[in-house]
Amino acid sequence: MALIMFNKPYGVLCQFSPEPGGPPRLTLADFIDRPGVYPAGRLDMDSEGLLLLTDDGRLQARIADPRYKAPKTYLVQVEGEAGEEQLVALRAGVRLKDGLTLPAEAEAIDPPALWPRDPPVRFRKTVPDCWLSLTIREGKNRQVRRMTAAVGLPTLRLVRWAVGDWTLDGLAPGEWREVG
């Protein structure tokens, strides 16, 4: 059984082949030369961070399937200053068009020591931003972005830091390593 931790850079498609007829984009194949492994879950093209890949279908389901509620921790740069009311709303669960999210662990954090994003997040002198640590146990489409927007804090940068006990610690963007 193979389990690979990959630090997916911004702008990389979370699949091994490009979209037919689409613009040329980087894919997992540009970074990982390991046949037979597939992503356990997804990260949008405009999100960065930890992606787990495996050749074990059962493990893939345990990681990706919301029924197993594997915690996923994100470091999120948002537009605006997060107040206690917004953090409480995230912790209680947020009503989205497709239903109420499960409660999240949410806290305001100091800006993390991350690699620079390419391209950089647009800086605006007149609009403050802050960082949140957000842990969810489900995986609705673009859930973190929709949750922060629903409480008035649009996401500027989204980095998945951890899935369960696996973290990005020591992995630079575009790097991968096989684990246990």
Backbone as a printed PyTorch tensor [residue, N CA C, xyz], in Angstrom:
tensor([[[  0.8460,  -1.1910,   0.0000],
         [  0.0000,   0.0000,   0.0000],
         [  0.8850,   1.2460,   0.0000]],

        [[  0.5780,   2.1610,  -0.8600],
         [  1.3180,   3.4220,  -0.9300],
         [  0.4310,   4.5480,  -0.3910]],

        [[  1.0320,   5.4310,   0.3930],
         [  0.3680,   6.6550,   0.8170],
         [  1.3760,   7.7810,   0.5980]],

        [[  0.9670,   8.7560,  -0.1910],
         [  1.8300,   9.8810,  -0.5430],
         [  1.2210,  11.1640,  -0.0180]],

        [[  2.0650,  11.9760,   0.6130],
         [  1.6780,  13.3330,   1.0210],
         [  2.2870,  14.2860,  -0.0010]],

        [[  1.4610,  15.1700,  -0.5550],
         [  1.9000,  16.1030,  -1.5870],
         [  1.4730,  17.5040,  -1.1920]],

        [[  2.3930,  18.4660,  -1.3220],
         [  2.0520,  19.8700,  -1.0930],
         [  1.6800,  20.4650,  -2.4450]],

        [[  0.3770,  20.4830,  -2.7210],
         [ -0.1240,  20.9510,  -4.0180],
         [  0.0120,  22.4640,  -4.1260]],

        [[  0.7520,  22.9320,  -5.1320],
         [  0.8610,  24.3810,  -5.3220],
         [ -0.4350,  24.9820,  -5.8700]],

        [[ -0.5560,  26.2790,  -5.7000],
         [ -1.6500,  27.0520,  -6.2850],
         [ -1.6370,  26.8470,  -7.7990]],

        [[ -2.8110,  26.6840,  -8.3990],
         [ -2.9260,  26.6080,  -9.8450],
         [ -2.7640,  25.2300, -10.4440]],

        [[ -2.5170,  24.2130,  -9.6210],
         [ -2.3450,  22.8470, -10.1280],
         [ -3.6860,  22.1180, -10.0490]],

        [[ -4.0490,  21.4460, -11.1540],
         [ -5.2720,  20.6420, -11.1580],
         [ -5.0670,  19.3970, -10.3090]],

        [[ -6.0950,  19.0130,  -9.5870],
         [ -6.0360,  17.8730,  -8.6710],
         [ -6.3880,  16.5770,  -9.4040]],

        [[ -5.7150,  16.3510, -10.5270],
         [ -5.9190,  15.1550, -11.3410],
         [ -4.6430,  14.9360, -12.1510]],

        [[ -4.5230,  13.7460, -12.7350],
         [ -3.2950,  13.4170, -13.4540],
         [ -3.3190,  13.7980, -14.9310]],

        [[ -4.4960,  14.0530, -15.4910],
         [ -4.5490,  14.4170, -16.9030],
         [ -5.2220,  15.7770, -17.0610]],

        [[ -4.8050,  16.5450, -18.0600],
         [ -5.3950,  17.8700, -18.2650],
         [ -6.8360,  17.7540, -18.7490]],

        [[ -7.5760,  18.8470, -18.6000],
         [ -8.9530,  18.8920, -19.0910],
         [ -8.9180,  18.8540, -20.6190]],

        [[ -9.6660,  17.9500, -21.2490],
         [ -9.6790,  17.8990, -22.7160],
         [-10.1980,  19.2200, -23.2870]],

        [[ -9.4370,  19.7850, -24.2090],
         [ -9.8580,  21.0320, -24.8480],
         [ -9.6810,  22.2690, -23.9900]],

        [[ -9.2440,  22.1010, -22.7420],
         [ -9.0590,  23.2480, -21.8540],
         [ -7.6880,  23.8760, -22.0360]],

        [[ -7.4620,  24.9750, -21.3590],
         [ -6.1460,  25.6140, -21.4470],
         [ -5.0810,  24.7210, -20.8150]],

        [[ -3.8390,  24.8600, -21.2610],
         [ -2.7840,  24.0350, -20.6480],
         [ -2.6170,  24.3940, -19.1710]],

        [[ -2.6580,  23.3980, -18.3140],
         [ -2.5120,  23.6000, -16.8710],
         [ -1.6140,  22.5170, -16.3080]],

        [[ -0.9450,  22.8440, -15.2130],
         [ -0.1800,  21.8310, -14.5050],
         [ -1.1340,  20.8540, -13.8390]],

        [[ -0.7390,  19.5780, -13.8100],
         [ -1.5380,  18.5490, -13.1510],
         [ -0.6330,  17.7890, -12.1820]],

        [[ -1.2070,  16.8490, -11.4660],
         [ -0.4250,  16.0260, -10.5410],
         [  0.6990,  15.2840, -11.2650]],

        [[  0.4790,  14.9360, -12.5370],
         [  1.4920,  14.2170, -13.3090],
         [  2.7650,  15.0360, -13.4960]],

        [[  2.6690,  16.3570, -13.3940],
         [  3.8550,  17.2100, -13.5170],
         [  4.7440,  17.1310, -12.2800]],

        [[  4.2370,  16.5390, -11.1980],
         [  4.9750,  16.4850,  -9.9380],
         [  5.2170,  15.0610,  -9.4330]],

        [[  4.2580,  14.1770,  -9.6630],
         [  4.3030,  12.8430,  -9.0540],
         [  4.4150,  11.7810, -10.1390]],

        [[  5.5450,  11.0940, -10.1550],
         [  5.7760,  10.0290, -11.1180],
         [  5.6350,   8.6940, -10.3900]],

        [[  4.4240,   8.3780, -10.0580],
         [  4.1500,   7.1530,  -9.2960],
         [  2.8470,   6.5580,  -9.8220]],

        [[  2.9110,   5.5580, -10.6820],
         [  1.6840,   4.9960, -11.2510],
         [  0.8210,   4.3190, -10.1870]],

        [[ -0.4930,   4.3620, -10.4290],
         [ -1.4140,   3.6110,  -9.5900],
         [ -1.9140,   4.3190,  -8.3480]],

        [[ -1.4830,   5.5630,  -8.0960],
         [ -2.0010,   6.2900,  -6.9360],
         [ -3.0160,   7.3300,  -7.4090]],

        [[ -3.9900,   7.5830,  -6.5370],
         [ -5.0610,   8.5230,  -6.8630],
         [ -5.3250,   9.4090,  -5.6610]],

        [[ -5.7810,  10.6490,  -5.8970],
         [ -6.0540,  11.5530,  -4.7750],
         [ -7.1720,  11.0190,  -3.8850]],

        [[ -6.9780,  11.1650,  -2.5990],
         [ -8.0270,  10.8720,  -1.6070],
         [ -8.6340,  12.2180,  -1.2340]],

        [[ -9.6440,  12.6110,  -1.9790],
         [-10.2240,  13.9420,  -1.8080],
         [ -9.7000,  14.8720,  -2.8800]],

        [[-10.0880,  16.1250,  -2.7780],
         [ -9.7250,  17.1120,  -3.7990],
         [ -9.2680,  18.4020,  -3.1410]],

        [[ -8.5400,  19.1590,  -3.9060],
         [ -8.2440,  20.5530,  -3.5720],
         [ -8.4830,  21.3360,  -4.8550]],

        [[ -9.2270,  22.4170,  -4.7770],
         [ -9.4870,  23.2260,  -5.9570],
         [ -8.1840,  23.7700,  -6.5270]],

        [[ -8.2250,  24.1420,  -7.7880],
         [ -7.0420,  24.6770,  -8.4530],
         [ -6.4900,  25.9010,  -7.7160]],

        [[ -7.3890,  26.7170,  -7.1490],
         [ -6.9510,  27.9390,  -6.4730],
         [ -6.7060,  27.7360,  -4.9730]],

        [[ -6.6460,  26.4860,  -4.5330],
         [ -6.2820,  26.1590,  -3.1540],
         [ -4.9230,  25.4670,  -3.1590]],

        [[ -4.2490,  25.5360,  -2.0230],
         [ -2.9100,  24.9590,  -1.9020],
         [ -2.9120,  23.9700,  -0.7490]],

        [[ -1.8180,  23.2100,  -0.6660],
         [ -1.5970,  22.4420,   0.5410],
         [ -1.6820,  20.9460,   0.3980]],

        [[ -1.9550,  20.3040,   1.5370],
         [ -1.8440,  18.8620,   1.6710],
         [ -2.8850,  18.1100,   0.8530]],

        [[ -2.3590,  17.2500,  -0.0050],
         [ -3.1880,  16.3250,  -0.7570],
         [ -2.6100,  14.9380,  -0.5100]],

        [[ -3.4610,  14.0050,  -0.1150],
         [ -3.0290,  12.6260,   0.0980],
         [ -3.4080,  11.8140,  -1.1220]],

        [[ -2.4870,  10.9570,  -1.5420],
         [ -2.7280,  10.0590,  -2.6670],
         [ -2.4200,   8.6420,  -2.2130]],

        [[ -3.2020,   7.6840,  -2.7020],
         [ -2.9890,   6.2980,  -2.2980],
         [ -3.4020,   5.3520,  -3.4210]],

        [[ -2.9210,   4.1280,  -3.3290],
         [ -3.3430,   3.0810,  -4.2560],
         [ -4.3190,   2.1140,  -3.5660]],

        [[ -4.7240,   2.4430,  -2.3410],
         [ -5.6030,   1.6050,  -1.5320],
         [ -7.0100,   2.2200,  -1.5100]],

        [[ -7.9580,   1.5690,  -2.1810],
         [ -9.3250,   2.0960,  -2.2730],
         [-10.0020,   2.2920,  -0.9320]],

        [[ -9.7640,   1.3590,   0.0050],
         [-10.3820,   1.4980,   1.3360],
         [ -9.8320,   2.7020,   2.0810]],

        [[ -8.5210,   2.8870,   2.0220],
         [ -7.9100,   4.0380,   2.6790],
         [ -8.3790,   5.3330,   2.0210]],

        [[ -8.4690,   5.3240,   0.7090],
         [ -8.9490,   6.5000,  -0.0100],
         [-10.3460,   6.8890,   0.4850]],

        [[-11.2350,   5.9030,   0.6490],
         [-12.5880,   6.1640,   1.1380],
         [-12.5610,   6.6870,   2.5730]],

        [[-11.7180,   6.0920,   3.4330],
         [-11.6560,   6.5410,   4.8330],
         [-11.1980,   7.9890,   4.9330]],

        [[-10.3060,   8.3970,   4.0310],
         [ -9.8080,   9.7710,   4.0620],
         [-10.8280,  10.7340,   3.4570]],

        [[-11.4080,  10.3620,   2.3210],
         [-12.2280,  11.3010,   1.5540],
         [-13.7170,  11.2790,   1.8800]],

        [[-14.2510,  10.1370,   2.2770],
         [-15.6920,  10.0190,   2.4650],
         [-16.1440,  10.7510,   3.7310]],

        [[-17.0980,  11.6990,   3.5800],
         [-17.5740,  12.4670,   4.7370],
         [-18.1450,  11.6070,   5.8670]],

        [[-18.5770,  10.3800,   5.5600],
         [-19.1220,   9.5190,   6.6260],
         [-18.0890,   9.2410,   7.7080]],

        [[-16.8110,   9.2470,   7.3390],
         [-15.7510,   8.9450,   8.3040],
         [-15.2860,  10.1770,   9.0740]],

        [[-15.7130,  11.3510,   8.6190],
         [-15.4620,  12.6240,   9.3160],
         [-13.9930,  12.8420,   9.6950]],

        [[-13.0840,  12.5530,   8.7550],
         [-11.6670,  12.8350,   8.9960],
         [-11.4820,  14.3450,   9.0990]],

        [[-10.8790,  14.8360,  10.1860],
         [-10.7070,  16.2870,  10.3180],
         [ -9.7010,  16.8210,   9.2980]],

        [[-10.0530,  17.9440,   8.6920],
         [ -9.1800,  18.6190,   7.7350],
         [ -8.9850,  20.0440,   8.2340]],

        [[ -7.7170,  20.4170,   8.4450],
         [ -7.4090,  21.7430,   8.9830],
         [ -6.8590,  22.6390,   7.8850]],

        [[ -7.4380,  23.8170,   7.7960],
         [ -7.0690,  24.7950,   6.7780],
         [ -6.5570,  26.0680,   7.4510]],

        [[ -5.5500,  26.6760,   6.8370],
         [ -5.0990,  28.0140,   7.2050],
         [ -5.6910,  28.9230,   6.1390]],

        [[ -6.4840,  29.9030,   6.5880],
         [ -7.2810,  30.6890,   5.6540],
         [ -7.0170,  32.1750,   5.8590]],

        [[ -6.5320,  32.8270,   4.8140],
         [ -6.3990,  34.2810,   4.8490],
         [ -7.7120,  34.8480,   4.3220]],

        [[ -8.3420,  35.6910,   5.1210],
         [ -9.6360,  36.2490,   4.7370],
         [ -9.5670,  37.7670,   4.6870]],

        [[-10.4690,  38.3200,   3.9140],
         [-10.6040,  39.7770,   3.8330],
         [-11.4600,  40.2200,   5.0140]],

        [[-10.9520,  41.2060,   5.7560],
         [-11.6650,  41.6970,   6.9280],
         [-11.0190,  41.2060,   8.2050]],

        [[-11.5190,  41.6960,   9.3170],
         [-11.0440,  41.2840,  10.6440],
         [-12.0920,  40.3630,  11.2600]],

        [[-11.6920,  39.1680,  11.6230],
         [-12.6310,  38.2050,  12.2110],
         [-12.9840,  38.6170,  13.6300]],

        [[-14.2750,  38.8150,  13.8680],
         [-14.7550,  39.1210,  15.2090],
         [-15.2770,  37.8610,  15.8860]],

        [[-15.5150,  37.9590,  17.1720],
         [-15.9900,  36.7930,  17.9330],
         [-17.3110,  36.2720,  17.3760]],

        [[-18.1810,  37.1650,  16.9310],
         [-19.4800,  36.7550,  16.3880],
         [-19.3030,  35.8510,  15.1520]],

        [[-18.3450,  36.2000,  14.2940],
         [-18.0980,  35.3980,  13.1000],
         [-17.4860,  34.0440,  13.4580]],

        [[-16.5770,  34.0400,  14.4280],
         [-15.9680,  32.7770,  14.8590],
         [-17.0150,  31.8630,  15.4930]],

        [[-17.9130,  32.4320,  16.3020],
         [-18.9910,  31.6500,  16.9220],
         [-19.8870,  31.0440,  15.8410]],

        [[-20.1880,  31.8330,  14.8050],
         [-21.0250,  31.3200,  13.7100],
         [-20.3490,  30.1480,  13.0100]],

        [[-19.0440,  30.2550,  12.7440],
         [-18.3210,  29.1480,  12.1110],
         [-18.3190,  27.9150,  13.0090]],

        [[-18.1710,  28.1390,  14.3200],
         [-18.1430,  27.0210,  15.2690],
         [-19.4980,  26.3400,  15.4100]],

        [[-20.5690,  27.0720,  15.1320],
         [-21.9130,  26.5220,  15.2820],
         [-22.3720,  25.7700,  14.0240]],

        [[-21.7470,  26.0790,  12.8980],
         [-22.2160,  25.5580,  11.6110],
         [-22.8750,  26.6990,  10.8560]],

        [[-22.6250,  26.7460,   9.5650],
         [-23.0810,  27.8580,   8.7380],
         [-24.1060,  27.3420,   7.7380]],

        [[-25.1880,  28.1030,   7.5600],
         [-26.2000,  27.7200,   6.5740],
         [-25.7100,  28.1350,   5.1890]],

        [[-25.5630,  27.1210,   4.3130],
         [-25.2020,  27.3500,   2.9210],
         [-26.3850,  26.9400,   2.0490]],

        [[-26.3200,  27.2090,   0.7690],
         [-27.4280,  26.8620,  -0.1290],
         [-27.7490,  25.3670,  -0.0950]],

        [[-26.7160,  24.5310,   0.1350],
         [-26.9420,  23.0820,   0.1530],
         [-27.0780,  22.5310,   1.5680]],

        [[-27.3980,  23.3950,   2.5270],
         [-27.6700,  22.9310,   3.8770],
         [-26.7180,  23.4940,   4.9140]],

        [[-26.9390,  23.0910,   6.1440],
         [-26.1440,  23.5420,   7.2830],
         [-24.8640,  22.7220,   7.3630]],

        [[-23.7280,  23.3990,   7.5310],
         [-22.4730,  22.6660,   7.7030],
         [-22.4010,  22.1280,   9.1240]],

        [[-21.5790,  21.1290,   9.3020],
         [-21.2960,  20.6660,  10.6580],
         [-20.5010,  21.7550,  11.3790]],

        [[-20.5480,  21.7910,  12.7040],
         [-19.7230,  22.7560,  13.4280],
         [-18.2470,  22.5980,  13.0760]],

        [[-17.5450,  23.7170,  13.0230],
         [-16.1160,  23.7210,  12.7070],
         [-15.3440,  24.2000,  13.9330]],

        [[-14.0900,  23.8180,  13.9970],
         [-13.1930,  24.4450,  14.9670],
         [-12.6490,  25.6700,  14.2540]],

        [[-12.7830,  26.8390,  14.8700],
         [-12.3750,  28.0760,  14.2080],
         [-11.7080,  28.9990,  15.2020]],

        [[-10.5520,  29.5280,  14.8270],
         [ -9.8950,  30.5240,  15.6590],
         [ -9.0870,  31.4750,  14.7920]],

        [[ -8.9820,  32.7080,  15.2470],
         [ -8.1050,  33.6800,  14.5960],
         [ -6.6780,  33.3460,  15.0150]],

        [[ -5.7440,  33.4200,  14.0580],
         [ -4.3430,  33.0820,  14.3430],
         [ -3.4390,  34.1850,  13.7870]],

        [[ -2.2030,  34.2080,  14.2700],
         [ -1.2070,  35.0980,  13.6880],
         [ -0.9010,  34.6040,  12.2770]],

        [[ -0.4620,  35.5060,  11.4000],
         [ -0.1130,  35.0420,  10.0490],
         [  0.9200,  33.9180,  10.1200]],

        [[  0.6230,  32.7780,   9.4900],
         [  1.5470,  31.6390,   9.5560],
         [  2.7770,  31.8740,   8.6780]],

        [[  3.8530,  31.1720,   8.9990],
         [  5.0850,  31.2570,   8.2120],
         [  4.9550,  30.3010,   7.0270]],

        [[  4.3430,  30.7810,   5.9610],
         [  4.1370,  29.9760,   4.7580],
         [  5.0360,  30.4780,   3.6360]],

        [[  5.1650,  29.6740,   2.6140],
         [  5.8690,  30.0510,   1.4060],
         [  5.0740,  31.1480,   0.7000]],

        [[  5.7560,  31.9610,  -0.1250],
         [  5.0190,  32.9560,  -0.9090],
         [  4.1360,  32.2540,  -1.9430]],

        [[  2.9760,  32.8180,  -2.1810],
         [  2.0990,  32.2410,  -3.2020],
         [  2.4370,  32.8690,  -4.5490]],

        [[  2.3660,  32.0550,  -5.6020],
         [  2.6080,  32.5440,  -6.9450],
         [  1.3770,  32.2460,  -7.7900]],

        [[  0.6080,  33.2660,  -8.1920],
         [  0.8310,  34.6930,  -7.9810],
         [  0.4500,  35.1000,  -6.5620]],

        [[  1.0220,  36.2190,  -6.0860],
         [  0.7090,  36.6510,  -4.7190],
         [ -0.7480,  37.0880,  -4.5800]],

        [[ -1.2390,  37.0180,  -3.3440],
         [ -2.5720,  37.5290,  -3.0390],
         [ -2.5180,  39.0490,  -3.2090]],

        [[ -3.5500,  39.5960,  -3.8330],
         [ -3.5910,  41.0460,  -4.0660],
         [ -3.6610,  41.7810,  -2.7310]],

        [[ -2.7240,  42.6920,  -2.5110],
         [ -2.6790,  43.4660,  -1.2770],
         [ -3.4320,  44.7760,  -1.4770]],

        [[ -4.2800,  45.1390,  -0.5000],
         [ -5.0120,  46.4090,  -0.5670],
         [ -4.8240,  47.1360,   0.7520]],

        [[ -4.2220,  48.3150,   0.6800],
         [ -3.9320,  49.0940,   1.8890],
         [ -5.1770,  49.4060,   2.6990]],

        [[ -6.2920,  49.6430,   2.0270],
         [ -7.5060,  50.0970,   2.7150],
         [ -8.3830,  48.9620,   3.2290]],

        [[ -8.0450,  47.7190,   2.8950],
         [ -8.8720,  46.5850,   3.3150],
         [ -8.0290,  45.6600,   4.1980]],

        [[ -8.4020,  45.5390,   5.4820],
         [ -7.6220,  44.6560,   6.3620],
         [ -7.8660,  43.1890,   6.0130]],

        [[ -6.9480,  42.3510,   6.4460],
         [ -7.1520,  40.9090,   6.3190],
         [ -6.6520,  40.2490,   7.5940]],

        [[ -7.0020,  39.0070,   7.7760],
         [ -6.5230,  38.2470,   8.9310],
         [ -6.4860,  36.7730,   8.5460]],

        [[ -5.9160,  35.9680,   9.4350],
         [ -5.7930,  34.5260,   9.2090],
         [ -6.6440,  33.7600,  10.2190]],

        [[ -7.2220,  32.6830,   9.7370],
         [ -7.9980,  31.7760,  10.5830],
         [ -7.4310,  30.3690,  10.4530]],

        [[ -7.5820,  29.6000,  11.5120],
         [ -7.3910,  28.1590,  11.4420],
         [ -8.7950,  27.5780,  11.5090]],

        [[ -9.1490,  26.7690,  10.5150],
         [-10.4970,  26.2270,  10.4260],
         [-10.3960,  24.7240,  10.2090]],

        [[-11.0080,  23.9450,  11.0990],
         [-11.0130,  22.4880,  10.9640],
         [-12.4430,  22.0290,  10.7270]],

        [[-12.6330,  21.3050,   9.6160],
         [-13.9610,  20.7930,   9.2740],
         [-13.8890,  19.2710,   9.1820]],

        [[-15.0710,  18.6490,   9.2360],
         [-15.1330,  17.1850,   9.1890],
         [-16.0740,  16.6900,   8.0930]],

        [[-16.2310,  17.5110,   7.0850],
         [-17.0140,  17.1150,   5.9100],
         [-16.3300,  17.7600,   4.7130]],

        [[-16.8590,  17.5990,   3.5490],
         [-16.1620,  18.1280,   2.3920],
         [-17.0920,  18.5750,   1.2830]],

        [[-17.9980,  19.4800,   1.6020],
         [-18.8660,  20.0180,   0.5580],
         [-18.0020,  20.8080,  -0.4340]],

        [[-18.4780,  20.9320,  -1.6480],
         [-17.7460,  21.6470,  -2.6830],
         [-17.4190,  23.0840,  -2.2370]],

        [[-16.1380,  23.4280,  -2.2690],
         [-15.6470,  24.7690,  -1.9080],
         [-16.1770,  25.2200,  -0.5340]],

        [[-16.2920,  24.2780,   0.3800],
         [-16.9490,  24.5330,   1.6630],
         [-16.2970,  25.6380,   2.4770]],

        [[-14.9850,  25.6050,   2.6480],
         [-14.3380,  26.6130,   3.4920],
         [-14.5620,  28.0020,   2.9070]],

        [[-14.3890,  28.1520,   1.6090],
         [-14.6030,  29.4510,   0.9640],
         [-16.0420,  29.9260,   1.1560]],

        [[-16.9890,  29.0130,   1.0110],
         [-18.4000,  29.4030,   1.1640],
         [-18.7330,  29.7260,   2.6220]],

        [[-18.1170,  28.9940,   3.5640],
         [-18.3730,  29.2670,   4.9820],
         [-17.8510,  30.6530,   5.3740]],

        [[-16.6140,  30.9670,   4.9820],
         [-16.0560,  32.2650,   5.3780],
         [-16.8310,  33.3920,   4.7060]],

        [[-17.2240,  33.1970,   3.4420],
         [-18.0090,  34.2280,   2.7520],
         [-19.3560,  34.4320,   3.4470]],

        [[-19.9630,  33.3400,   3.9180],
         [-21.2790,  33.4320,   4.5650],
         [-21.2420,  34.2380,   5.8560]],

        [[-20.0760,  34.3130,   6.4950],
         [-19.9640,  35.1090,   7.7230],
         [-19.2940,  36.4590,   7.4480]],

        [[-19.1970,  36.8330,   6.1670],
         [-18.6850,  38.1480,   5.8070],
         [-17.1720,  38.2610,   5.7210]],

        [[-16.4820,  37.1250,   5.5560],
         [-15.0220,  37.1190,   5.4750],
         [-14.5820,  36.3470,   4.2210]],

        [[-14.6090,  36.9990,   3.0550],
         [-14.2290,  36.2850,   1.8330],
         [-12.7910,  35.7590,   1.8990]],

        [[-12.5830,  34.5500,   1.3980],
         [-11.2670,  33.9180,   1.4110],
         [-10.3630,  34.5210,   0.3480]],

        [[ -9.1450,  34.8540,   0.7590],
         [ -8.1160,  35.3400,  -0.1580],
         [ -7.1160,  34.2340,  -0.4950]],

        [[ -6.7690,  33.4370,   0.5060],
         [ -5.8110,  32.3450,   0.3120],
         [ -6.2410,  31.1790,   1.1840]],

        [[ -6.1420,  29.9690,   0.6420],
         [ -6.5950,  28.7800,   1.3500],
         [ -5.5280,  27.6980,   1.2450]],

        [[ -5.0230,  27.2740,   2.4090],
         [ -3.9730,  26.2540,   2.4700],
         [ -4.4500,  25.1370,   3.3930]],

        [[ -4.6040,  23.9210,   2.8270],
         [ -4.9450,  22.7880,   3.6990],
         [ -3.6500,  22.3570,   4.3730]],

        [[ -3.6350,  22.4440,   5.7060],
         [ -2.4390,  22.1410,   6.4710],
         [ -2.4000,  20.6890,   6.9400]],

        [[ -3.5740,  20.1340,   7.2610],
         [ -3.5840,  18.7760,   7.8240],
         [ -4.8390,  18.0200,   7.4090]],

        [[ -4.6760,  16.7070,   7.3030],
         [ -5.7860,  15.7630,   7.1440],
         [ -5.5400,  14.6970,   8.1990]],

        [[ -6.4300,  14.6350,   9.1870],
         [ -6.1980,  13.7160,  10.2990],
         [ -4.8740,  14.0590,  10.9650]],

        [[ -4.0050,  13.0670,  11.1300],
         [ -2.7010,  13.2930,  11.7660],
         [ -1.6060,  13.6690,  10.7730]],

        [[ -1.9000,  13.6500,   9.4810],
         [ -0.8960,  14.0020,   8.4740],
         [ -0.8650,  15.5160,   8.2960]],

        [[  0.3470,  16.1030,   8.2800],
         [  0.4700,  17.5540,   8.1000],
         [  1.4910,  17.8670,   7.0160]],

        [[  1.4800,  19.1100,   6.5980],
         [  2.4120,  19.6000,   5.5860],
         [  3.8080,  19.8460,   6.1290]],

        [[  3.9820,  19.7220,   7.4110],
         [  5.2580,  20.0360,   8.0490],
         [  6.4440,  19.4820,   7.2490]],

        [[  7.3390,  20.3700,   6.8230],
         [  8.5540,  19.9550,   6.1290],
         [  8.4050,  19.7210,   4.6410]],

        [[  7.2300,  19.9590,   4.0700],
         [  7.0280,  19.7660,   2.6290],
         [  6.8710,  21.1190,   1.9380]],

        [[  7.7630,  21.4360,   1.0350],
         [  7.6580,  22.6740,   0.2600],
         [  6.6450,  22.4680,  -0.8720]],

        [[  6.1000,  23.5540,  -1.4210],
         [  5.1610,  23.4090,  -2.5360],
         [  5.7770,  22.5940,  -3.6800]],

        [[  5.0130,  21.6330,  -4.1840],
         [  5.4670,  20.7870,  -5.2800],
         [  6.2270,  19.5530,  -4.8170]],

        [[  6.5380,  19.4590,  -3.5220],
         [  7.2470,  18.2910,  -3.0030],
         [  6.2650,  17.2290,  -2.4930]],

        [[  6.7140,  15.9760,  -2.5440],
         [  5.9070,  14.8770,  -2.0100],
         [  6.8250,  13.8750,  -1.3410]],

        [[  6.2280,  13.1030,  -0.4530],
         [  6.9670,  12.0040,   0.1600],
         [  5.9900,  10.8910,   0.5020]],

        [[  6.5350,   9.6840,   0.4600],
         [  5.7350,   8.5220,   0.8140],
         [  5.8220,   8.3370,   2.3250]],

        [[  4.6950,   7.9690,   2.9310],
         [  4.6530,   7.7500,   4.3730],
         [  4.1590,   6.3380,   4.6620]],

        [[  4.5230,   5.8640,   5.8750],
         [  4.1160,   4.5760,   6.4130],
         [  3.4030,   3.7270,   5.4960]]])
